[in-house]
Amino acid sequence: MGRSLEPQLNRVNLIMGIEPKDGLREAYNTLSILYKRRGIAGVHALVQYTVAAYLYKKGYDIQVERLVGNGLRADIYGEAPWGRIIVEVETGFIPHNMLLYGEAYMKARTSYKLLSYSTLTDEFYIAIPASTNPATLLPRWILREPKQRGPDDVDEARRLLESFYPHHSNLLDRISDAKLNGIYTVSFNGSKINITMLRLSALKGKGAPILYII
């Protein structure tokens, strides 16, 4: 018997009140197959599906692993009459060849995603499991308002990209347009799923996170 994520996905459906025939069937099947083929980690797939389900219930038409242009594949892509949304999942995973670089590598990966994905959509979010500390993911430059970013912010982004994504330094010209609307933090506790929306203002000490409990 091969490995399966379907019991966990079924549990999410049950908790969130989603019927199998609903518009998440494609997402369910895609993530189930990826997990079975070892193309995705379990925690990544579970966070991905849970946030996709949450956005679906909010009225978005949802796709996972959607091609969005320039060879980029979004973890979650949603469309609604009020706009488009992309969500990228980050679990804090560091490949073995980057273990000695830790936070710098994660901040570079986030910088790459911010500069690549966020300019292709109306709203851009990162989703993380509750065990991941968002402070380890975010470069300093994203905490500044887009039009207020200056040479120091460009230098930080350049150092990160040149160190870990040297073939993508051309993305730096997007730094004034890159955005992060918030961070979804997902926690699982048996029969309950908590989704916390963390705004950047909270990370800057200017407000409290908004909590959704499902």
C-alpha positions as CSV (number, residue, x, y, z in Angstrom):
1,M,0.0,0.0,0.0
2,G,1.5,3.3,-1.1
3,R,1.5,6.5,1.0
4,S,-1.6,8.6,1.0
5,L,-2.7,12.0,2.1
6,E,-6.4,11.4,1.5
7,P,-7.3,10.8,5.1
8,Q,-5.9,14.2,6.1
9,L,-7.5,15.9,3.2
10,N,-10.9,14.3,3.9
11,R,-10.6,15.5,7.5
12,V,-10.0,19.1,6.3
13,N,-13.1,18.7,4.1
14,L,-15.2,17.5,7.1
15,I,-14.0,20.2,9.4
16,M,-14.6,23.0,6.8
17,G,-17.9,21.6,5.5
18,I,-16.7,20.9,2.0
19,E,-18.5,18.3,-0.2
20,P,-16.4,16.1,-2.5
21,K,-18.3,17.5,-5.5
22,D,-17.4,21.0,-4.7
23,G,-14.9,23.1,-6.7
24,L,-11.9,21.7,-4.9
25,R,-12.0,18.3,-6.5
26,E,-9.2,19.2,-8.9
27,A,-7.0,20.6,-6.1
28,Y,-7.7,17.5,-4.0
29,N,-6.7,15.1,-6.8
30,T,-3.7,17.1,-7.8
31,L,-2.2,17.2,-4.3
32,S,-3.1,13.6,-3.6
33,I,-1.2,12.5,-6.7
34,L,1.8,14.7,-6.0
35,Y,2.1,13.4,-2.5
36,K,1.8,9.8,-3.6
37,R,4.5,10.4,-6.1
38,R,6.7,12.1,-3.5
39,G,6.5,15.4,-5.4
40,I,5.4,17.4,-2.4
41,A,5.8,17.2,1.4
42,G,2.8,16.3,3.5
43,V,2.8,19.5,5.6
44,H,3.1,21.6,2.4
45,A,0.2,19.9,0.7
46,L,-2.0,20.1,3.8
47,V,-1.4,23.8,4.3
48,Q,-1.9,24.4,0.6
49,Y,-5.2,22.5,0.5
50,T,-6.5,24.1,3.7
51,V,-5.8,27.7,2.5
52,A,-7.3,26.8,-0.9
53,A,-10.4,25.5,0.8
54,Y,-10.6,28.7,3.0
55,L,-10.4,30.9,-0.1
56,Y,-12.9,28.7,-2.0
57,K,-15.4,29.3,0.8
58,K,-14.7,33.0,0.5
59,G,-15.9,32.9,-3.1
60,Y,-12.7,32.3,-5.2
61,D,-12.5,29.9,-8.1
62,I,-9.4,28.0,-7.0
63,Q,-6.6,26.1,-8.7
64,V,-3.4,24.7,-7.2
65,E,-0.1,24.3,-9.1
66,R,-1.4,26.8,-11.7
67,L,1.0,28.1,-14.3
68,V,0.8,31.9,-14.1
69,G,3.4,33.0,-16.7
70,N,7.1,33.1,-17.2
71,G,7.3,29.5,-16.3
72,L,6.1,30.1,-12.8
73,R,3.7,27.7,-11.0
74,A,1.6,29.2,-8.2
75,D,0.8,27.0,-5.2
76,I,-2.6,28.5,-5.0
77,Y,-4.3,30.7,-7.6
78,G,-7.7,32.2,-7.2
79,E,-10.1,34.4,-9.2
80,A,-13.2,36.2,-8.1
81,P,-15.2,39.2,-9.4
82,W,-13.2,41.4,-7.1
83,G,-9.7,40.3,-8.3
84,R,-7.0,37.7,-8.4
85,I,-5.0,36.1,-5.6
86,I,-1.8,34.1,-5.4
87,V,-0.7,32.3,-2.3
88,E,2.7,30.6,-2.0
89,V,3.3,28.1,0.8
90,E,6.5,28.2,2.8
91,T,7.2,25.5,5.4
92,G,10.7,26.6,6.4
93,F,12.3,23.7,4.5
94,I,16.0,24.1,3.7
95,P,17.6,21.8,1.3
96,H,20.7,19.9,2.6
97,N,23.1,21.9,0.5
98,M,21.8,25.2,2.1
99,L,21.7,24.1,5.7
100,L,24.7,26.3,6.7
101,Y,23.0,29.4,5.3
102,G,19.6,29.0,7.1
103,E,17.7,32.3,7.3
104,A,19.7,34.0,4.5
105,Y,18.6,31.3,2.1
106,M,14.9,31.5,3.3
107,K,14.9,35.3,2.9
108,A,16.4,35.0,-0.5
109,R,13.7,32.4,-1.5
110,T,11.0,34.8,-0.2
111,S,12.6,37.7,-2.0
112,Y,12.5,35.7,-5.3
113,K,8.9,34.8,-4.8
114,L,7.9,38.4,-3.9
115,L,9.6,39.8,-6.9
116,S,8.4,37.0,-9.3
117,Y,4.8,36.3,-8.2
118,S,3.4,39.4,-6.5
119,T,3.5,41.6,-9.6
120,L,1.4,39.1,-11.5
121,T,-1.7,39.3,-9.3
122,D,-3.9,41.8,-7.4
123,E,-3.1,40.2,-4.0
124,F,-0.2,38.1,-2.9
125,Y,0.1,36.1,0.3
126,I,2.4,33.6,1.9
127,A,1.0,30.6,3.9
128,I,2.9,28.8,6.6
129,P,2.3,26.1,9.2
130,A,2.1,27.5,12.7
131,S,5.4,25.9,13.5
132,T,7.2,28.2,11.1
133,N,8.4,31.6,12.4
134,P,7.5,34.3,9.8
135,A,10.4,36.4,10.9
136,T,12.8,33.9,9.5
137,L,11.3,34.2,6.0
138,L,10.9,37.9,5.5
139,P,13.6,40.2,4.1
140,R,13.7,43.7,5.7
141,W,12.9,45.4,2.4
142,I,9.4,44.0,2.2
143,L,8.4,45.6,5.5
144,R,8.8,49.1,3.9
145,E,6.0,50.6,1.8
146,P,6.7,49.9,-1.9
147,K,7.1,53.5,-3.0
148,Q,9.4,54.2,0.0
149,R,12.0,51.6,-0.8
150,G,15.4,53.0,-1.5
151,P,19.0,52.0,-2.3
152,D,19.4,50.1,0.9
153,D,16.4,47.9,0.1
154,V,17.6,47.3,-3.4
155,D,21.1,46.4,-2.0
156,E,19.6,43.9,0.4
157,A,17.5,42.2,-2.3
158,R,20.5,42.2,-4.7
159,R,22.7,40.5,-2.1
160,L,20.1,37.8,-1.4
161,L,19.4,37.1,-5.1
162,E,23.1,37.1,-6.1
163,S,23.9,34.7,-3.3
164,F,21.2,32.2,-4.0
165,Y,19.4,33.1,-7.2
166,P,22.1,34.6,-9.4
167,H,20.2,34.1,-12.6
168,H,17.3,36.2,-11.4
169,S,19.0,39.5,-10.4
170,N,17.0,41.1,-13.3
171,L,14.0,41.0,-11.0
172,L,15.4,43.9,-9.0
173,D,13.6,46.4,-11.2
174,R,10.3,45.2,-9.7
175,I,11.1,46.1,-6.2
176,S,8.9,49.1,-6.2
177,D,5.9,47.0,-7.3
178,A,6.4,43.9,-5.2
179,K,3.9,43.4,-2.4
180,L,2.9,41.1,0.4
181,N,-0.7,41.5,1.6
182,G,-0.3,39.2,4.5
183,I,0.7,35.8,5.9
184,Y,-1.8,32.9,6.5
185,T,-0.7,30.9,9.5
186,V,-2.4,27.5,9.7
187,S,-2.6,25.3,12.7
188,F,-4.2,21.9,13.1
189,N,-5.6,20.6,16.4
190,G,-7.6,17.5,16.0
191,S,-11.1,18.7,15.2
192,K,-10.2,22.3,14.8
193,I,-8.3,24.3,12.2
194,N,-7.1,27.8,13.0
195,I,-6.1,30.2,10.3
196,T,-4.4,33.4,11.4
197,M,-4.0,36.4,9.1
198,L,-0.8,38.2,10.0
199,R,-0.6,41.7,8.4
200,L,2.7,43.3,7.8
201,S,1.7,46.1,10.2
202,A,1.7,43.5,13.0
203,L,5.3,42.5,12.2
204,K,6.2,46.2,12.3
205,G,4.6,46.5,15.8
206,K,1.7,48.6,14.5
207,G,-1.2,46.2,15.0
208,A,-2.5,42.8,16.0
209,P,-3.1,39.9,13.7
210,I,-6.6,39.1,12.6
211,L,-7.7,35.6,13.7
212,Y,-10.1,33.3,11.8
213,I,-11.1,30.1,13.5
214,I,-12.8,27.4,11.5
